[in-house]
């Protein structure tokens, strides 16, 4: 009997194909929007979280920042060119690095970085404004980078001021194309450097504003810190509007690796207090804690998932209301049929079951079509817009379950209303 009732329900829905399709359209859009929006959001948030994790959950990043006002302390000018040139000295210094290493017992590594922007060249291939980073051997582990070929900078290279360079994957591709860069000489500025290593491709940077972390690690070139100091110096010329100014920065970044991630916040606070003693401007450096950024990003991710889920849930609610509306109209149309079935011995549960079958069929088919739509849209977005998406199986399961539940909830009232009809009055209905 139940199988026959099921077949009757399917037949009734197929008699009005267009009406049935329009009825489940809200469910299709609701389920599809839930899955696709969560997939796109999950992909973008995952990428952002991964970028923050690349900075290291147990790291503290201190960066030099150009003061908002160029005047004041740290600025000098030569008597001969006082009106046309000036020197602005700001940012982190080598003394700051030594103070941090000596005063903070909670740090296990302190990695300095000196940034130089110069032209790099190999034969006829050039990178006009290559980012050259002077650093030490511990940079590799602290920044979670990996060597693909060759080796990284060592203490011996730094001690002997060796003209050696390690290329990031993007820089190696731009300069050497398909050639093997190991052992080849590249021109950095006016000096020749021997390539000793190539790094694995990395992410597109870090999800932190400003400074070195905002750039693409794949385009960097690494040299010993002593080379950056002695070959390029700390003074950079800035030309604008017919005048020339100079900026002097010893270190662009210091990354502190803390012994325990639970001590990161306290260590960052102590580092700030220590640096403020030797930096009267107080605005020529900034401290970023990736662990705090990670927690904030995860919290924002949960909030966005909740907001987007709620918005998509409204579509499912509208779809459920549409199903209830159509089923109520169907009950009115089939009043005489209900009376005949009751007169032939059908019980109230049989009538309820018949209408519930139809509503559950509508919502289930709508849910399946919505799942197909929700899986297809992120794939199209990934291919067309080149955005990372991640389809969550829990989102698919929950969305489909909700669509079936909507069929039960919103179909129960019309089904009970049909079952509670007086058979005699139903038979008299025209």
Secondary structure as UniProt FT lines:
FT   HELIX           2..15
FT   HELIX           17..55
FT   TURN            57..58
FT   STRAND          59..64
FT   TURN            73..74
FT   STRAND          75..76
FT   TURN            80..84
FT   STRAND          87..89
FT   HELIX           94..103
FT   TURN            105..106
FT   STRAND          107..122
FT   TURN            123..124
FT   STRAND          125..135
FT   TURN            137..138
FT   HELIX           139..142
FT   TURN            143..144
FT   STRAND          147..150
FT   HELIX           155..159
FT   TURN            160..161
FT   STRAND          164..167
FT   HELIX           169..176
FT   TURN            177..178
FT   TURN            182..183
FT   STRAND          185..188
FT   TURN            189..190
FT   STRAND          191..199
FT   HELIX           212..214
FT   HELIX           217..219
FT   STRAND          220..224
FT   HELIX           225..227
FT   HELIX           228..232
FT   STRAND          235..240
FT   TURN            241..242
FT   STRAND          243..248
FT   STRAND          253..258
FT   HELIX           261..263
FT   HELIX           264..278
FT   TURN            280..281
FT   STRAND          285..288
FT   HELIX           290..333
FT   HELIX           335..343
FT   TURN            344..345
FT   HELIX           348..385
FT   HELIX           393..419
FT   HELIX           423..428
//
